[in-house]
Amino acid sequence: MSNALFAVRDLLREGATLSREEIAKRLSLPSSTVEAALEHWRSRQKLQVLQPLAAAPACSSGGCGGGACGSCGSRKPEPPATQYRWRDSTPIQ
């Protein structure tokens, strides 16, 4: 876990703003490990957590509230992921 903590820190310190899934993919770590690392850094107030705005629904019929009924062939979009950014983005030397 220690190496994962520092890997997540180093990635975000590079100035990236990423979701948990993007971090896991870039570092080849399980999502649960990344989640634990993010919680560790968040509890130390090292992360800025950016909550996504809700995606606007799109449905051609307009009667079901964003494709929830499925009759128009559209489906409800996945909600945007929470993004994380390091508070102190000073590059590592």
C-alpha atoms as a printed R data frame, in Angstrom:
   type eleno elety resid chain resno       x      y       z
1  ATOM     1    CA   MET     A     1   0.000  0.000   0.000
2  ATOM     2    CA   SER     A     2   2.880  2.347   0.788
3  ATOM     3    CA   ASN     A     3   4.117  2.233  -2.809
4  ATOM     4    CA   ALA     A     4   0.580  2.826  -4.083
5  ATOM     5    CA   LEU     A     5   0.231  5.882  -1.822
6  ATOM     6    CA   PHE     A     6   3.331  7.449  -3.285
7  ATOM     7    CA   ALA     A     7   2.497  6.407  -6.856
8  ATOM     8    CA   VAL     A     8  -0.911  8.119  -6.611
9  ATOM     9    CA   ARG     A     9   0.690 11.164  -4.992
10 ATOM    10    CA   ASP     A    10   3.384 11.427  -7.640
11 ATOM    11    CA   LEU     A    11   0.917 11.089 -10.498
12 ATOM    12    CA   LEU     A    12  -1.361 13.807  -9.145
13 ATOM    13    CA   ARG     A    13   1.563 16.050  -8.211
14 ATOM    14    CA   GLU     A    14   2.458 16.189 -11.894
15 ATOM    15    CA   GLY     A    15  -0.567 18.468 -12.215
16 ATOM    16    CA   ALA     A    16  -3.055 15.942 -13.572
17 ATOM    17    CA   THR     A    17  -6.743 16.062 -12.681
18 ATOM    18    CA   LEU     A    18  -7.975 12.476 -12.870
19 ATOM    19    CA   SER     A    19 -10.788 10.179 -11.810
20 ATOM    20    CA   ARG     A    20 -10.194  7.125  -9.623
21 ATOM    21    CA   GLU     A    21 -10.611  4.895 -12.684
22 ATOM    22    CA   GLU     A    22  -8.077  6.907 -14.715
23 ATOM    23    CA   ILE     A    23  -5.553  6.717 -11.869
24 ATOM    24    CA   ALA     A    24  -6.052  2.960 -11.528
25 ATOM    25    CA   LYS     A    25  -5.567  2.471 -15.261
26 ATOM    26    CA   ARG     A    26  -2.450  4.647 -15.499
27 ATOM    27    CA   LEU     A    27  -0.819  3.000 -12.489
28 ATOM    28    CA   SER     A    28  -2.080 -0.548 -13.163
29 ATOM    29    CA   LEU     A    29  -3.538 -0.718  -9.665
30 ATOM    30    CA   PRO     A    30  -6.846 -2.140  -8.448
31 ATOM    31    CA   SER     A    31  -9.564  0.478  -8.066
32 ATOM    32    CA   SER     A    32  -9.946 -0.415  -4.373
33 ATOM    33    CA   THR     A    33  -6.245  0.304  -3.761
34 ATOM    34    CA   VAL     A    34  -6.500  3.655  -5.515
35 ATOM    35    CA   GLU     A    35  -9.639  4.479  -3.534
36 ATOM    36    CA   ALA     A    36  -7.796  3.776  -0.257
37 ATOM    37    CA   ALA     A    37  -4.848  5.930  -1.346
38 ATOM    38    CA   LEU     A    38  -7.154  8.778  -2.362
39 ATOM    39    CA   GLU     A    39  -8.952  8.582   0.983
40 ATOM    40    CA   HIS     A    40  -5.589  8.697   2.790
41 ATOM    41    CA   TRP     A    41  -4.492 11.848   0.937
42 ATOM    42    CA   ARG     A    42  -7.953 13.418   1.202
43 ATOM    43    CA   SER     A    43  -7.951 12.920   4.984
44 ATOM    44    CA   ARG     A    44  -4.624 14.776   5.091
45 ATOM    45    CA   GLN     A    45  -6.178 17.587   3.024
46 ATOM    46    CA   LYS     A    46  -3.704 17.068   0.191
47 ATOM    47    CA   LEU     A    47  -6.349 16.518  -2.497
48 ATOM    48    CA   GLN     A    48  -8.838 18.798  -4.106
49 ATOM    49    CA   VAL     A    49 -11.963 16.750  -4.832
50 ATOM    50    CA   LEU     A    50 -13.914 18.034  -7.828
51 ATOM    51    CA   GLN     A    51 -17.514 16.865  -7.830
52 ATOM    52    CA   PRO     A    52 -18.971 16.587 -11.337
53 ATOM    53    CA   LEU     A    53 -22.010 18.466 -12.504
54 ATOM    54    CA   ALA     A    54 -24.917 16.221 -13.458
55 ATOM    55    CA   ALA     A    55 -25.054 15.393 -17.149
56 ATOM    56    CA   ALA     A    56 -28.031 16.850 -18.968
57 ATOM    57    CA   PRO     A    57 -30.449 14.133 -20.063
58 ATOM    58    CA   ALA     A    58 -31.019 13.652 -23.765
59 ATOM    59    CA   CYS     A    59 -34.192 12.028 -25.037
60 ATOM    60    CA   SER     A    60 -35.780 12.650 -28.385
61 ATOM    61    CA   SER     A    61 -39.327 12.158 -27.090
62 ATOM    62    CA   GLY     A    62 -38.819 14.344 -24.040
63 ATOM    63    CA   GLY     A    63 -41.471 12.444 -22.141
64 ATOM    64    CA   CYS     A    64 -39.458 10.078 -20.002
65 ATOM    65    CA   GLY     A    65 -36.886 12.326 -18.426
66 ATOM    66    CA   GLY     A    66 -33.691 11.475 -20.239
67 ATOM    67    CA   GLY     A    67 -34.084  8.085 -21.847
68 ATOM    68    CA   ALA     A    68 -35.023  6.211 -18.690
69 ATOM    69    CA   CYS     A    69 -37.924  4.439 -20.379
70 ATOM    70    CA   GLY     A    70 -35.782  3.162 -23.263
71 ATOM    71    CA   SER     A    71 -38.539  3.667 -25.838
72 ATOM    72    CA   CYS     A    72 -36.543  6.136 -27.905
73 ATOM    73    CA   GLY     A    73 -33.421  4.004 -28.073
74 ATOM    74    CA   SER     A    74 -31.404  6.303 -25.870
75 ATOM    75    CA   ARG     A    75 -30.230  5.345 -22.452
76 ATOM    76    CA   LYS     A    76 -29.383  7.332 -19.387
77 ATOM    77    CA   PRO     A    77 -25.751  8.431 -19.598
78 ATOM    78    CA   GLU     A    78 -23.279  7.328 -16.950
79 ATOM    79    CA   PRO     A    79 -22.792 10.058 -14.376
80 ATOM    80    CA   PRO     A    80 -19.473 11.879 -14.704
81 ATOM    81    CA   ALA     A    81 -16.752 10.636 -12.376
82 ATOM    82    CA   THR     A    82 -15.393 12.584  -9.422
83 ATOM    83    CA   GLN     A    83 -12.013 14.088 -10.276
84 ATOM    84    CA   TYR     A    84  -9.013 14.474  -7.988
85 ATOM    85    CA   ARG     A    85  -6.229 17.047  -8.090
86 ATOM    86    CA   TRP     A    86  -3.222 17.519  -5.798
87 ATOM    87    CA   ARG     A    87  -3.541 20.730  -3.759
88 ATOM    88    CA   ASP     A    88   0.146 21.575  -3.955
89 ATOM    89    CA   SER     A    89   1.076 20.983  -7.573
90 ATOM    90    CA   THR     A    90   4.732 21.899  -7.082
91 ATOM    91    CA   PRO     A    91   6.704 19.499  -9.310
92 ATOM    92    CA   ILE     A    92   8.766 16.810  -7.625
93 ATOM    93    CA   GLN     A    93  12.497 17.469  -7.803
